[in-house]
Amino acid sequence: MEQYFKIISDVTKKSTENDFMFVFFNGNILVKIEENSIKIPLLKELKPLNIKYEEQFFIGEIVENGCFATETHSEIETSEGFELMSLRDFANTVNECLFSAAGRANQILHWNRTNKFCGKCGGNTVTKEDEIAKVCQKCNHVMYPVICPAIIVAVMKGEQILLAHNSNFKNNMYSLIAGFVEAGEDLESAVKREVLEEVGINIKNIRYHNSSPWPFPNSLMLGFIAEYESGEIKVDGKEILYADWFEKDSLPNLPEKFSLARRIIDGVI
């Protein structure tokens, strides 16, 4: 039976020995290797490691097991059967259910780590007792987990798709045009602006495709499909180094299977 991760916000729930514990250390996630498969350990399975946990957050459930997120700032002495791995490597190895849970865990922990002080007055913050939020002990300003909306778009020209190589991409990878939504900007305008800024062309017939959280560290990717209208490809040479039109039988190195970019590409070409 396929498993699903169910997001639940209940700050009163406490972890038990049969709950999954998503433990992060220096940005890496602690996993259990069992019969050549990657698993998230139960709390009771972590006892031999003597981990010094920071604050715990209940993030949801997988079947009837609770899922908790925590991190440690102390070196983990992993015993046989345990391993620390990057979240990207984890995503490439496990099913969507576990990646969804790990992604939410990473987002909550990133928010917790970066909101120790109030952005309004600089005072110390504490976690609220009735919701996932921080409150300033000095001015009572409340801070919730930040989600940054970003667009990603497959631009089609007949049977061809526009793919670009970003300066941050490794292994000569090409992907879709993407970028963050500006303050006061609607999604369609963001799509048009990013394509024009990054590759110098105009697009039309913008259609929403689907969305996906992107926990690196806290984005929400909103996917679109659009059609080429006019202009010639012209990259800035800084953020985008190369861009071109590709056909199905001549695609370059593409993003990971778990990414929204790859799912959109596979669905349109």
C-alpha positions in Angstrom: 0.0 0.0 0.0 1.4 3.4 -1.0 2.1 5.7 1.9 1.2 9.3 2.2 2.6 12.1 4.4 -0.3 14.0 6.1 0.6 17.5 7.3 -0.9 18.2 10.8 -0.4 21.3 12.9 -0.7 20.2 16.5 2.0 21.8 18.8 0.7 19.9 21.8 1.6 16.5 20.5 4.7 14.9 22.1 6.9 12.3 20.5 6.7 8.6 21.5 9.2 5.8 20.9 7.3 4.7 17.8 7.3 8.0 16.0 9.6 8.9 13.1 12.3 11.4 14.0 13.7 13.5 11.2 17.1 14.5 12.7 19.3 17.1 10.9 22.9 18.0 11.6 24.7 20.7 9.6 22.0 20.5 6.9 22.3 16.7 6.5 19.5 14.2 7.5 20.1 11.2 9.6 18.9 8.0 8.0 18.8 4.3 8.8 20.1 1.8 6.2 18.1 -1.4 6.3 18.3 -4.1 3.7 19.8 -1.7 1.2 17.0 0.8 1.6 16.9 4.3 3.2 14.5 4.8 6.1 13.8 7.4 8.7 14.5 6.0 12.1 12.0 5.7 14.9 12.8 7.5 18.1 13.4 4.2 20.0 16.0 3.2 17.3 18.0 6.4 18.0 18.6 5.8 21.7 22.0 4.0 21.2 23.3 7.1 19.4 22.7 9.4 22.5 21.8 12.4 20.4 21.5 15.7 22.1 18.3 17.0 20.5 17.3 20.6 20.1 13.6 21.7 20.0 11.2 19.1 18.5 8.4 20.0 16.1 5.5 17.7 15.2 5.0 18.0 11.5 2.4 15.4 10.6 1.9 11.6 10.2 2.8 8.8 7.9 0.1 6.1 8.3 -0.3 6.1 12.1 3.2 7.1 13.0 3.8 10.6 14.1 6.6 12.6 12.4 8.8 14.9 14.4 11.6 17.3 13.2 14.6 18.2 15.3 18.2 19.1 14.8 21.4 18.7 16.9 24.5 20.9 17.0 26.5 18.1 18.5 28.5 15.7 16.3 26.6 12.5 15.7 28.6 9.3 16.2 26.8 7.1 13.7 26.9 3.4 14.4 26.5 0.7 11.8 23.3 1.0 10.0 23.0 4.8 10.3 24.3 7.5 8.0 24.1 11.3 7.4 23.2 12.3 3.9 22.3 15.5 2.1 18.6 16.3 1.6 19.1 16.2 -2.2 20.7 12.8 -2.1 17.9 11.7 0.2 15.3 13.0 -2.3 16.9 11.0 -5.1 16.7 7.8 -3.1 13.4 7.7 -1.3 9.7 7.9 -2.3 7.7 11.0 -2.5 6.1 10.4 0.9 9.4 10.5 2.8 10.8 13.4 0.8 7.6 15.4 1.5 8.0 14.8 5.2 11.7 15.5 5.2 11.2 18.7 3.2 8.6 20.0 5.7 11.0 19.1 8.5 13.8 21.0 6.8 11.7 24.1 6.2 10.4 24.2 9.8 13.9 23.8 11.2 15.4 26.4 8.9 12.7 28.9 10.1 13.4 28.0 13.8 17.1 28.4 13.3 16.9 31.8 11.6 14.3 33.4 13.9 16.0 33.4 17.2 15.7 37.2 17.3 12.8 39.5 16.5 13.0 41.2 13.1 11.1 44.2 14.5 13.0 45.1 17.7 15.9 42.6 17.9 14.5 41.0 21.1 14.8 37.3 21.9 12.0 35.0 20.6 10.4 31.9 22.0 8.2 29.3 20.3 4.5 29.8 20.9 2.6 27.1 22.8 -0.5 27.1 20.7 0.9 27.2 17.1 4.0 26.9 15.0 5.2 30.5 15.4 7.7 32.6 17.2 6.8 35.5 19.5 9.2 38.2 20.7 9.5 38.4 24.4 10.1 42.1 24.2 7.5 43.5 21.8 5.2 40.5 21.2 5.7 40.5 17.5 4.7 37.1 16.0 6.7 35.4 13.2 5.4 32.4 11.2 7.4 30.1 8.9 8.3 32.0 5.8 7.3 30.5 2.4 8.9 32.2 -0.7 6.8 31.8 -3.9 8.7 31.2 -7.1 7.6 30.5 -10.7 9.0 27.9 -13.1 7.9 27.7 -16.7 8.2 25.4 -19.7 8.3 27.6 -22.8 7.3 25.7 -25.9 8.0 26.5 -29.5 6.2 23.9 -31.5 7.7 20.6 -30.5 10.7 22.3 -28.9 11.3 23.3 -25.3 13.4 26.1 -24.0 16.1 25.0 -21.5 18.8 27.0 -19.9 22.0 26.4 -18.0 22.4 28.4 -14.8 25.8 29.4 -13.6 25.0 27.5 -10.3 24.1 24.2 -12.1 26.5 21.3 -11.9 27.2 18.5 -14.4 26.2 20.7 -17.3 22.6 20.5 -16.3 19.8 22.4 -18.2 16.5 23.3 -16.7 13.4 25.5 -17.1 13.4 29.3 -16.5 12.6 30.0 -12.9 12.7 32.9 -10.4 11.1 34.4 -7.3 7.9 36.4 -7.4 8.4 40.1 -6.6 6.5 42.0 -4.0 3.2 43.3 -5.5 3.5 41.1 -8.6 0.9 38.6 -9.9 2.1 35.1 -11.0 1.6 35.6 -14.8 3.6 38.9 -14.7 6.3 37.1 -12.8 6.5 34.4 -15.5 6.7 37.0 -18.3 9.3 39.1 -16.5 11.6 36.2 -15.6 11.6 34.8 -19.2 12.3 38.2 -20.7 15.0 39.0 -18.1 16.8 35.7 -18.4 16.6 34.9 -22.1 15.3 38.0 -23.8 12.1 36.5 -25.4 8.4 37.3 -25.1 5.8 34.6 -24.3 2.1 34.1 -24.6 -0.7 31.7 -23.5 0.6 31.2 -20.0 -1.2 28.3 -18.3 -0.8 27.0 -14.7 0.5 23.4 -14.6 1.0 22.4 -10.9 2.9 23.3 -7.8 5.4 21.7 -5.4 7.2 22.7 -2.2 10.9 23.2 -2.7 12.6 22.9 0.7 16.0 24.4 -0.3 15.3 26.0 2.0 11.7 27.4 1.9 10.3 27.9 -1.5 6.9 27.1 -3.1 7.4 26.4 -6.8 4.5 27.3 -9.0 4.7 25.6 -12.4 3.5 27.0 -15.7 3.5 26.2 -19.4 3.7 29.0 -22.0 4.2 29.5 -25.8 7.0 31.4 -27.6 5.8 34.7 -29.0 8.7 36.7 -30.3 12.4 37.6 -29.8 15.8 35.9 -30.0 17.5 34.1 -27.2 19.9 36.4 -25.4 21.4 35.4 -22.0 23.0 37.7 -19.5 26.1 35.6 -19.2 26.1 35.9 -15.4 23.1 34.0 -14.0 22.2 32.2 -17.3 25.2 31.1 -19.3 23.5 29.2 -22.1 20.0 28.7 -23.4 18.5 27.0 -26.4 15.6 25.2 -28.0 15.7 21.4 -27.6 13.7 18.5 -29.1 12.7 15.3 -27.4 15.5 13.2 -29.0 18.3 15.7 -28.2 17.7 16.7 -24.5 20.7 17.7 -22.4 21.4 16.7 -18.8 18.1 17.4 -16.9 17.2 18.1 -13.3 16.6 15.3 -10.7 13.5 13.2 -11.0 12.0 14.5 -7.7 12.0 18.1 -8.9 9.0 19.9 -10.3 11.1 21.1 -13.2 11.7 17.5 -14.3 8.1 16.5 -13.8 7.0 19.4 -16.1 9.6 18.6 -18.7 8.6 14.9 -18.8 5.0 15.9 -19.1 5.4 18.3 -22.1 8.1 16.9 -24.3 
